[in-house]
Amino acid sequence: MSRATAVAVGGSLSAASWRRRELAVPVRCSLSAAGLEAIAPILRDLKMKCDTPLPVLRHVADSMSADMRAGLATNGGSDLKMILSYVDSLPTGNELGLFYALDLGGTNFRVLRVQLGGKEKRIIDTEFEQVSIPQELMYGTTEELFDFIVYGLARFVEKESTKFHLAEGTKREIGFTFSFPVKQTSIDSGILIKWTKGFAVSGTAGRDVVVCLNEALVRQGLDIRVSALVNDAVSTLAGAHYWDEDVKVAVILGTGTNACYVESVEAIPKLQGSVYGSGKTVCEADLLVFHDIINLEWGAFSTGLHLTEFDREMDSESINPGEQLFEKTISGMYLGEIVRRVLKKMVKASTLFGDSFPENLSVPFSLSTPHLCTMQQDGSGDLDKVGLILSDTLGVKNSSLGARKIVQDICDTIVKRGSRLAGAGIVGILQKVEQDSRGQIFQKRTVVAMDGGLYEHYPQYRHYLKEAVAELLGVEVSKNVFIEHTKDGSGIGAALLAAANSKYVA
């Protein structure tokens, strides 16, 4: 997101503005009567299918809870994979020393170091760097990608200043945040299922990604131990829990989305009789002792979702048709694309933008979620920012005030649906844990840690999400549930999990 867009994203809307967006499109606009008549049924059908009243939200929340149980009962029991992270000990605040983090989740990777000072000093100092990954490496070999990453890590380690101190008799340890589908096998190992997010690196699928990293460390001559392998949701939960022990759930809402939560091992039937943690076999007597963070991979959830023709069209043309349907309705990568497809149909059916057809309106993903955010927050009388984005991004030569109001209304409709469905998903997680813990969630303070650019930078999205959670939980229960943004929780969390799983811990 550019600086200009980030500034635009930081605004807010008045209560009156929110109410105006609930009204039908004004008839006082320069669109012809015929144009309005052609657009009206498309807009009406879109609003009807995107509507998320309380019964719809409750069905989604209940379905999320049910699918969680099915996924915990057996592997493949539901769309939700319910993957064990093998994080059976969260940071306590007692952690001491210097620890590193490596965060790979997209076209950039980040390296970070943290000096921990125990209960009294907590986090003494941090430093980080972000490195762009050349596009050719996203289609290269495993060795090329990991060598590039470790080279960046090695340069970062070389610049370690005297502010940071490695304890005598220890070696550097690192937490590896790897936000791609992985079958976790222990706290420090996991098999890559498949690359996503535009990566197509050869020779990695089916391999332990920590082994791939360790081999690159050896090739580069860098002496550092990988103590923890986690995804971004798990590391966000760990980072937030370090400061607040009431954190029970973490959700990522950015380009993609995921969620995780703290689960009692007694509620994981598929785990009984298997080897867990340090090698102890889980049996009936152990069940109340252990906890694990469960990675839902909730982007794959699909039960109870009401999809529009635009959702189905986008899904059918995607690289993974029929998959990740929840992600495709709630996450930042897709919201702008849905709006683009709605506008494309309207323009073909009417003179929404005059007689010409904007060329870029046919280009997939030409309209992004930051564009939606800027347009939604345009409170000017002429909706100048809406007009500028339509012109600069889609090539719309002329847009009337009426057309701009319609565009703003479509943005609101798609974003409201996505954020309220995300809120219902959060409630589904909470109510599942509440039922199993016999009142240990809703009767006391419970925190949901949120991270990701969509949640952080889109005020309307946050507003609608929290609104949906409050509606579902009711006035009294919602007083105990806090949804809090955790800035950079993923990077800090990975370093903290490296510390919590350090081989040098007494």
N, C-alpha and C positions, 0 to 999 in steps of 0.2 A: 504494500500500500504506500503510495507516495505521501510526502509530507502534507501536500495540499489536501489530499483526500482524507488523511488522518485528522487534520484540523476540522474539516467539514463534518467528519463522523462524530466529533466530540460534542456536538450541540445537543439540544433537547427540545421537546415539543411541549406546548402548553396543554392543559386539560381540554381546552376548547378545540385545539387542533386535533387532538385524538378523537374527540366526538365528531368533528367534521368528516373524518376519514371513514366513519361508520355509515355516513349517508350515501344515498345513491348518487351517481354521477350527475352534476348539475345540468339542466337543460339549457341554461343560458350560456351558450358557447357558439363559436362561429362555424361549427360543423353543421352541415346541412341536415335537414330532417331525415332525408333518405340515408345519410351516413350514420346518424344516430340509430335509426331503425335497424340497420344492418349489424351494428355493433352490439346493441342491447341484448339480444339473446345469447351471444357469446359470453358477454360479461356476466349476465344473470346465471348462466349455467356454471361458469367458473366459480362464482361466489357460492353457489349452492353446494358444489362438490368439494370446495375447500373449507366449508363451514365446519367449525370444531366446537359445537355446543358441549355442555357438560356430559351428556350421555355418551357422546363419541369419545371424549377424553377418558371417561371412566372405563369404557370398553378397551381402549388402547392400554391403559394402565393395568387393568386386570389381565389382559393378554400378555403383557410384558412379564408380569409376575408368574403366570402359568408357564410361559416358555422358559423362564429361568429355572423353574423346578424341573421341567422336562430335560433341560440341558445338563442339570446337575445330576440327574438320575442315571443317564446313560450317554455315552459319547454319540453324537448324532441324533439325540432325542428331540431337538428342536432347531430352529434357525440360529439360535444363540449358541455359540460354541462353549461358553462358560469355561474358559481355560484357566487352569491353576497357574499362578505366577510363581509359586514356591517362595513367596515372601511371607514367612511365618514369624518374622520379627521386624516390626517397624522401628524407625529411629525414636529414641527415647529422650534425646537431649544430652545424654552423657557422652556422646561421641567426641573424640579428641583426635587432632592431627590434621594432616594435609591429604585431601582426596580430590580426584579428578572425575570429570564426567565427559562422555562423548555422546552427542545427541544426533542421530541420523533418522530423518523422517520425511525428507523431501529433496528438493533441488539444492538445498544448503545443508551443511552439517555444522554443529557448534561444538566447541571444546571449552571446558570450564574448569577452574580449580577453586577449591573452598578450604579455608583454614577454620577448623572447628575447635571451639574452646570449652566444651562441656556445658554443664547446666548454667553456670554463671555467665560465661561470655558468649555462648551459643556460636553464631557465625561471626567470626572475627573479620574476615575479609574474603572477597571473591574477585575473580577476573575471568573474562570470557572473550572468545573471538568467534566470528562466523565466517565460513568459507563456502563460496559457490562451487558446485560440482560441475565441471565442463559437461556439456550435453553428450559428447562422444563417450564419456565414461559411463553414462547411464545405459549405454548399449554395448559396453565393452565386456571385458572378462572380470571374473572375481578378483584375480590378482591385481589387475589395473586399478579397480575401484578401491580396494582396501589398502593398496600401497599409497594411493593418493591421500586417503583419509589419514593414514598413520604418518605420512610425511607432514601433513598439517599439524597433527598432534605433536610430533617430535619438535617442530619449530616452536610450538606454543610452550612446550616443556622447557626448551632452551632459554626462554625469556622469563623463567620463574625468578622473581625478585626476592630480595632478602626479607620481604614482609611474610613470606611463606616458609614454613619450617617442617622438614620431614623428620619424624622421630627417629632417634638413633636405633639401629638394628632392624629397621623396617625398609620396605621398598614401596614405591608408589603403587597405589591401587586406584582402579577406575570403575565407574558404573557406566554401562553401555545401554543407552536408550535406543532401541531399534524398533521403529514404528511401522513394521510390515508384518503380515501374517506369519506367526511362528508357532510351532508346537513346542512348548516349553518342556524341558526334561529335568531341569534342576534350576536353582537360583542363578547359576552361571553357565547355562547351556540351553540351546534351543535350535530346532531344525526349521529352516526357512521353508514355508509351504509354497509361496509364490511371491514374486515381486509385484508391486502395484505402484500407483502414483507416477506412471510414465517410465519406470525402470524396466529394463529387459536385459539384465546382466547375465551372461552365460556362466554356467558351472556352479551356481550358488544354490539353486533350489534343491532341497533334499539334503543339504549339508548343514552342519552346526555352524552358525554365524560367528560364535565366539572362537571356534577353531580357525575360521577364516581370518578373523582379526588377529589372533595370536600368531598365525603364520606370517602375517604382514609385519607384526611387531618384531619378530625374529629377523626377517629380511632387512628391516630398517635399523636393527640393533638397538631398539628401545626397550629398556627393562621396566616393564609395568605390568601389573597383574589385573586381569578382569575379574572383579569380585561379584558383580551382579549384572544380569541381563534382564531388562524390563522394557515395557512399551511406555508411551508417553502418559497414558491414563494412570498406570500404576505408579510411575515416578511422581506424577502430580499429586496423587493421594499421599505418598510418602512425604513429599516436601511440605504439604499443607498440614499433615498430622504432626510434623516436627514442632510446629508452633501452636497447634490446637488439637488436643487429644479427642475432641468431639467430632472430628472429621471422620465420616464413615463411608462417604461416596465421593468419587471424582469423575468429572465429565469433561471431555474435550469437544469443543465446538469451534472448529476452524474450517479449513478447506475440506477436511474430512471430520469424522466424529467417532467417538468411542466412549465407553463408561466402564468403571470398575467399582468394587465395593469390598468391604471387609466381611468375610463369611466365616461362620463357625464350621469346623470340619465335620461336626455331627450332622450338618445339613447337606453334606455332599455324598450321597449314596454311592456314586461311581468310584469314590476313592477308597472305600472300605476294603481292606485286605491287600492294598497296594503299598509300595514303599514310598515313604514321604519324608521330606525334609532331609535330615542328616542320615537317613537310611533306616529309620525305625518303621516297622510295619504298623499301619493304622488298624486298631482293633477297637472293640466296644469300650474298653476301659480308657482308651486314649482320647475319645472323641471330644470331651469337654475341655481338653487341654490346649488343643491347637486351633489356630486361625490361619486363614490364607486370604490374600487379595484375589478375587475372581475377576478376570478380564472377560466381559460379556461379548466383545466384538459385536456391539448392538447395532451396527450399521446394517447387518443382515436381517434384522427384525422386519417382519412383513404383516403379521396378523392384525386385522382390523383397520388397515390403511385404506382410505378411499382415494384411489388414484384417478386423476383426470386424464383426458385424451392426450394432454401435453406431457404428462408424466410417462405415460405408456409409450408414446412416440420417442421421447428422449431415451428411455430405458432400452427400447428395441434397437436403437442405433448406437448404444454404448458398447464398450469393449467387454462388458460383463452382463448381458441381458438377463433379466430375471433375478439378479443378485443385488445385494446392498440397497434394497428399496427404501429402508428407513433413512439411510444416509442420503439417498437421492432426493428425499423430500425435506430434510432438515439442515443439511450442511452447506457451507459457503461455496463449494465448488459448483453447485447445481442451481441455486436460487435464481441467479441472473439468467441462466440458460432457459429455465421454465418461462420466465417473463418474456424473453426474446421470442419464444415459440408462440406465446399468446398474441404478442403484437404482430407477428408474421401472419397469423390467421386473420386478425382484424384488418390489417392493411389489404390483404387479398380480397376481403369481403366488402371493403368500404373505401372511402376517401379520407381515412383517418389522418394521413399526412399529405393530403393533396392527391394529385393524379399520378405522381411518379412512385415507383417502388424503390425504397432505399436499398442500395446494393449490399451493405454490410448486415442488413437484417437477415440475410440468408447464410451468414457465416456463423457456424456453431461456436458458442461460448464467446462471441464478440461482446456481449453484455455481461459484466461481472457483478458480483455481489457488492463490492464497494461502490459501483455505479448506482445500484438500487438504494444504498444507504444515503448517498448524497442527494438523490432525487427525493427520497422520502422526507428528508429534513429541510427541504426547500420551503421556507415559509413566506417567500416574497410574493407580492401581489400578482406578478406576471409569471411566476415559476421559472425564473431565468436560468437557474442551474439545471432544471429538467430540460429546458430547451437546448442548453449548451451541450449536455451529454448526448441528447438525441442527435444533434448536429455533428459533433466531433466523433462520436463512437459508432453511430449507426448510419451516418450520412443523410439524415433527414434534412431536406433543404428548407422546408417550411412546416412549422408546427403551431397550430392555434392554441390559445389558452385552454380551450375545451379539450383538445387532444392531450395536452400536458397533464390536465387533471385526471384524465382517464388513465394515462401511464402511471401517475402517482398512485391511483387507486389500485391498479393491478399489482404494483410493487407491494403495497400494503397487504393485499389479499394473500399473496404467495408467502411473504415473510411471516405474516400472522399465523398462517396454517403451520408452517415449519416450526416456529418457536413454541407454539402451544402443544404440538405433538412431542417435541423434545421435553417440555415440562411434564407431559403425561408419562413419558418414559421414565423420568426421574422418580415420579410418584410410584410407578410400578416397582422400581427397585426398593424404595423405602417401605412400601407396604408388604413386600415379600419378607424383608428382614424383620419387620415389626411382628408379623404373624408367627415367625419361627422363634423370635426372642421373647415372646410373651410380654410385650409392652415396653421393651427397652429402647425403642426408637422414638415413638411419638410422645412419650411421657416425660422426656427430658431433652435438653438441648442437643440437636443433631445438625451437623454442618455438611453441606454438599460443596466441595471445592470445584470451581469452574476455571478452565483455561482454554485458550484458543482465540484467534483474532476475530472470529465472528461474534462471539460473546463479548469480547472486550471492546470492540469498536462500533458495534451496532446497537445504539440505545433502544430503538423500538423492539428489536429482537429480545433484548434483556427484559424489557417491560412486559411484553406479551408472555414470555416464558414464566416469569414470576407470577404473573396474573393467573396463568393456568394452574400452577402449583397451588396457589392459595385457594382457588375455586375447588379443586379436588380435595384438598385436605380439610377445608373448613376453617373458620375463624380461630377456634381454640387450638387445634393441632398445629396450624401453620405458624402460630406464635413460637413454637419450639424448633421449627425447621429454618435454617439459615443457609441461603445460597450466596456464596462469597467467591469473588474473583481471586485467583491465586496467580499473581504475576510471575512468570518464569518458574512455575512450580516443577516443570519437567526436568530442567537442567539441575537445579539444586537437589531435587528429589533423587536423581540418579547418583549424585555424589554422596548423599546421605545413606542410600542403600548400600553403596560400596563400603561406607564406614560401618554400617550395622552388620555387614557380613564380612568384615575384615578378618583375615587369618591371624591378625595380631591382637584381636580383642581377647582380653583375659577371661 
